[in-house]
Amino acid sequence: MGSQAAALLLVFFAQRIILTALSPAENGTLFLERRLTELFVGLLADFGMNGVVLRRAAQHPDKRIEIVSSAAWLRIGLWALTTLGVGAYVVVSNGPLSDVLMWSAFLLIASRTTLLRYTLEIQHRAASKFIMPSLVAFADAVLFFGLIWLFRDQCSPSTVIAIFLVSAVPGFLAIALVNGAAALHPGRASLQEIKTIITESLPMLAYILIWGFQDKIDAAILEHFASRADVGVLGAAYTSLGPVISLLPQTLALVALPEISRLMSTDPSKAVGLASGLLRLTLLCTVLLTVIAIALIPEFIQYVTGGRYSNSIEVFTLFVWTAPCIGVLVLIQESLVAMGRQRDTLWIACTMLVGTVLGGVLLVPGYHALGSVAAKVAASVAGAIAALIVLRRASENMLEGGLILRSVVFTVGIVLVSYGMRVLSVPSAAYLVVMAAAVAGMAIVLRIVQVHELRSLWYQLRGSR
């Protein structure tokens, strides 16, 4: 968590330089180019296999090299095919081929995109050893910030994409040399293991495609009904706040997933208990961070964008409210994969897709970027509720029934209190004190998380190391 937070801080400072150097229209171009490549290469090369491969590696340590090698070569093949397809489309449509190819290469080797580098790190992750991946990711961030600072006066969409790619190369080579020598040897892969990975990943592939489509389609809907500058506003909110929102749930999921996978084969009730505890801890922490962030949004926009997006405070403020829902969604998705119930994730993705498209068509024409974010919040709320219901069913009702209702009451209550405080124009310091007290009080009353549970979670996760 510490290394990821430090890396995030460096990327945050680099993002400030980018957002102050690029105009909203230029940032919209950068955002669309990235979205186009991620929509095809990022989703199809992902194939939904990460959780499956990590679970198999954790449950079959004797076959770990074979599993990782098979996944690595499958991923390289999928990446090559999808990159070729996207490149052909860009050539036909007279698009920026060099930018798309550079971003495709970045997606393959970067730490945060969970493609080939993540596959090579699975040997460490399956054994709950995160030091090497974390240190290399931090080194990536240091190099990225340094290059952005060095070329801050020459920033353009192409320059930013090139810096992303160059900064990821040394870290990838380090991981490949340390972890990938055996995994990248073609002789270690097996056709049977590749077939097993494909078979078990197909439900997750459907989920990834639906999820990715709904996650990326908002930019296309916004550009259709509004303007490239509005897409730039949406992109600024995504790129500056998105990594902060996803840091905690992704970190908890990556740490807990191997342990949940191991427990599912020996003590399913204990695995469900671990998932439930982490879920409630994530909800509590993301709600608390959200109310803190809302008080700091004006200063955040002024610092990160140099005031360029000061007229879009409502967009950034509303976007922050996706944090609790995204936290719940990420943790439940990974827990379902760890339980071997990846097929159940399809209901969650379909709910998100309907919410995003329907909300976008209804809200974007009248409210532009704010409408796009409002649609995302509504879809995230619906998806989080659907995810809680799916997890309860997948755990065969071992997950306590009252958790869903208590979680909804807790989140809605905090939203109402926060809205009331902002309507009354309460000073930021007083707002933070009251909201912290409200979060703590409601969490205790509704039994969202208790002290003895925090202690139990801590010992369980330490015991898995």
N, C-alpha and C positions, 0 to 999 in steps of 0.2 A: 504493500500500500504506500509506504514511504517513497520508494523509488518511482512509482507511477505518479504520485502527487508531484514529486520534483520534476519529472519529465513533463507533466501537464503544465506546470508553471512556466517552464521554458517555452513550450509551444504556445502558451497564452501570450507571452511577451512577443514571440515571433508573429502571432496572429494580429497583434496590435499594429505592428509595422505594416503588415499586408493590408489591413483594413483602412489604415490612414493613407496608404500610398495609392490604392486602387479606388476608382470612382464606383458608385453603386452599380453602374452599367457594366464596368469591367469586372467587378466582383460577381455580377450575375453571369457573365460569360464564363468565368472560371468555374463557378458553381455548376452551370449546365454541362460543361465539358466533363467535369468529374462525375456528375450524375449519369451521363450517357454511358461512360465506360463502366461505372460501377453497376449499372442496371443489367449489363450483359456479362462482362468478364467477372466482376466481383461475385455475382450471384451464381452463375453456372459453374465457374471454377471452384466455388465454395462447395457446391453439391450437397450441402447439409451434412458433411461427413465428420466435422470436427468432434462433436460430442460423441458420435459413434466410435470413432477411432480412439478417443481418450478413454471411453468406457471399456473398450476391448483391451487396450493396453494396460489399464489398471487391473482388470480381472484376469488377464493372461500374461503375467510378467515374463514367462518363459518364451513367449512368442513376440515380445515387444519389438524387436528389430524387424522381424518379418512384417508385422502389422504397419509399423511406421514407414518402412521402405515401400510397401505396396501402396499405401496412401499417398506418399510423395510422388511416385511415378504416375499414379492415376491423376493427381492434381496437375502435374506438369502437362500431361496430355490434354486435359480439359482446358487449361489456360491457353495452350497453343491454338487449339481449335476456336475458342471464343475470341481470342485476339485477332485471329485471321478474319473471322466473320465481321467483327466490329470495324476492322481496318478497311475491308471491302465496302462496307456500308458508308463509311466516312468518305472514301474516295469517290463513290458514286454521287454522294450528296455535296461534294466540294467542301467538306468540313476540314477542321484543323488536324490532319493526320498525325503530325509529329507530336502534338499535345496528347492525343488519345493514346498513341503507342507508348509514350513516356509514362502516362498515368497507369496504363495497363501493366507495365514493367514494375512500377512502384507497388501496385496492388499485390503482385506476386511475392515480392521480397520484403515488404514492410512488416513490422511487428504488429501494428494495430489493425491490419486488414485480415489477419488470421487465415492466410492462405499457406504458401509453401513454408515460410519461416515458422509459423505456428506448428505445422506438421513435424518439422525437424526438432521442435522444442518439446514434443509430446513425451519423449523419454524422461525428461526432467519433470514435466507437469504431472504425469501419471504417478510418479513417486513423490508428489507434493514437494518438489524441490524447485523453488522459483528464483533463486538468487541469480543464476546465470542469465535467464531470459530478462529479468528485471534490470540488471546492470547494463545489458546490451541495449535495451530499449531506452534507458536513460542516456547512453552515449549517442544514440540516434538523435535524441532531442537536443543535446548539446550542439551537435554538428549542424542540425537544422537551424537552430537559433543563430549560430555563428554565421552561416551562409546568408540567411535572410538579412542579418545586420550588415554584412559586407556588401550586399547588392541592394540595399534598401532604396537607393536612388534610381535603380534600373528595374524596379518591380513592374512586371506585366503578367498576365495569366500564364504565358509560356515560361517565363523566368521562374515563377513560383512553382510550377509543376516540375521543372528541371531540378530545382533545389530539393523538393520532396524526394525525387528519385535518387539523386546523388547522396543525400544524407542517409538513405537506407542501405546503401551498398556495403560500407564497412561492417555494419552490424550483422547483415546477412552472411557475409563471408566468414565472420567470426563464429556464428552459430553453425554454419555449414562445416567448418574445419573441426570444431569441437564435437558437435553432435551428428553431423550429417555424413561423415566419411563412410560409415557402414550403411546408413539408411539410403544414401544416394547410389549405392552399388546396385546395378540392375539385377545381379544374381541373388540379392537378398529378398527381392519382391517375389510374390507367388501369384499365379493366376487365380488360384482358389481363394486366397485372401482378398484379392481385388473384387472378385465376384461377391464375397460375403459383405464387404464394405458397401458395394453398390446396392445390394439387396436391402441391407439394413438402413441405408441412407435415403432410399427413395421417398419414404414419407417425409423426411426432413427436407429433401430437395423440393418437394411440392410446397412445403411450408416456407422455405427460403425464397422461392420464386414469388409466392403470393405476398409474403411480408416485404420483400425487396421492392416489388412493383408498387405496393401502396406507400412505401417509404420514399420512393423516388418520384412517383407520379405527381406529387404536389407541386414540384417546380414546373412541370409541363402545364398543369392546369392553371397555375398562376400566370405563366407567360402568355397563355392563350387568352385569358380574360383580362389581364392587366398589362404590365410592361416589363422589360428587362431590368429596369431599376428596382421594381418591386421584387423581382427574383433576387436581386442583389441584397435587399433588406432581409428577405427570408434566409438567404445564404449566410449573411453576417450573423444572424441569430443562431443558425445551426452550427456554424464553424466555431463561434466563440463560446457558446453555452453547451453545445452537444457533448463535447468531451467531459465537461464538468459533471453533467447530469448522469452520464453512463459510468463514471469512474468507480463509484462505490459498488453498485450491483455487479458489474463485470468482474471486479476484483474478488468479491465474496463468492461469486459463482465459480471462478477459476480455481479458487482455493478449495471450495467445498465439493466440487464435482467429483474428483477422484474418490473422496471419502464416501460420498453418497453411493457411488457405483459399487465400492467394495461392500458397504453395508447391505445393499439390496440383495446380495447373494448369501448373506449370513443372518441379517436381522432387519427385515423390511420395516418393521415398526420404528426401529431406531433411526433408519434412514429417513422416513417420513417426518419423524420428530425433528431431525436436524434441518430438513428443508423448511419445515414450518417455523422453527426458531429463526432461521436466517431470513425468511420472508418477512416476519414481523419486525425484526431488527432493521432490515432494509427500508421498510415502510416508515418506521419511526425516524430514522436518520435522514431519509430523503425529504420528508415533510419538514423536518427542522431546518435542513439546509435550504429548502425552498423559501421558507418565510424569512430567513436571514438574507438570502439573495435578493428578494423583492425590495427590501429596504435599501439595498446597495446598487440597484439597477441604474439609476441616473449617473452615479459616479462611475460605475462600470462602463457604461456607454461612452462617457466623456473620456475616460482613460484609454479604453481599448480601441475606439474608433476615432479618437481625436475630435469628438463632437459631430462627426459626419452623419451619424444616425440618431442624433438627439431628438428628431421629430418622430422617431419610431419607438419611443419608450414603451408604449402599450404592447407593441409586438414582442419585445424582449421580455416584458413582465409576464405576459400570458404564456410565452413559450416555456418559462421556468416551471409552470405548473404541470408540465408533462413529466417532470422528474419522478414523482411518486409512482405514477402509472408505469413509466418505463422501467423503473427499478423492480416493480412487481413482475412485469412481463419478462424481463431478462432472467430473473432468478427462477421463475416457474418454468420457462422454456428449458433452461439448462437442467433443472431438476427432473423434468419429464424425460429428457434424453438419458440422464443418469439412471432412471428407473426402467429404461427400455421401452418407454411409452411414447416414442417420438411421433407416432401416428396421431396422437391426441392433440398435437400442436396445430393441426390443420384448422380446427374450429377457431382457435385464437386468431390465426392469420386471416381467415375469411371475415371474421368480425371486424378486424382492423381495416381490411380492404374496403368493405362496404361503407364503414364510417368515414374513411378518408375521401373516397370518390364522391359519395353523396354529400358530405359536408362541404367539400371543395366546390362542387357545382352549385350548391345553394348559397354559400357564403362568400366565395371569392369575387364574383361579379360586383357585389356591392361594397365589400370591405377590403379587397385586394390582399396585401400581405397579412393584415390582421385577420381577415377571414380565413386565409390558409392556415394560420396558426390555430385559430379557433377550431377549425375542422380537425386538426391534428390532436388537439386536446380532447375533443369529444370522442374521436376514434380511440385514443389511448385509454380513456375512462372505460369505454365499452369493452375494449380488449382486456384490460386488467380484471374486470368483473368476470368476463368469460374465462380468463386464465385461472382464477380462483376456483370457479365451478369445475373446470376440467381437472385441476389438480386434486380436488376432493374426490371426484369420481375415479381418477386414475389410481389414487391411493386406497381405493376400496373403503372409503369413508373413515380411514384412520386419521385423516385430517379433521380436526374439530369443526363441527358444523357452524358454530357461532362466529368463527373467525371472519367469514365473509361479511356478515352484517356488521360486526364490530369495526372492521377495516373501513367499510364504506362510511359508517357514522363518524369515525375518527377523522377521515380525510375531509368529508363534507363539512363537518363542524369547524375544522381549522380554516377551510376556505372561507366560510361565512364570517368567522371572526376577523380574518385578515382583510376581507373586503370591507367590513364595517369600519375597521381601523383606518383604512385608506380613504374611505368616504369622509370620515371625520377629520381628515388631514392631521392625524396624530404625528408629532415629531418622530423621526427615525429611532432615536434612542429609546423613547417610551414605547414605540411600536415593538422593538426587539424584546424589551423586557416583558411586555404583556404577552407577546406571541410565544416566547420561550416558556412562560408560565402556563399558557394555554395548552401547548403541546405536551408538556410534562404532566399536567393535571389530567388531561383527557386520556393520555397513554396509560396512566395509573388506574383511572376509573374504569376504562374499557379493557384493561388487562392486555394491552397490545404487546408489551414485553415486561418481564419482571427481573429483578436483580438475580435471583437464583438461576433463571434461564440464561442470562448473559454469562454467568460463571460457567454453566454447563457447556454452552457453545464454545467458550474459550478453551476449556479442557479438551473437548472433542476435537477441535481443529488443531490444537497443539499436539494431541496424541496421534494425529495422522501424519505428522512430519517425520 
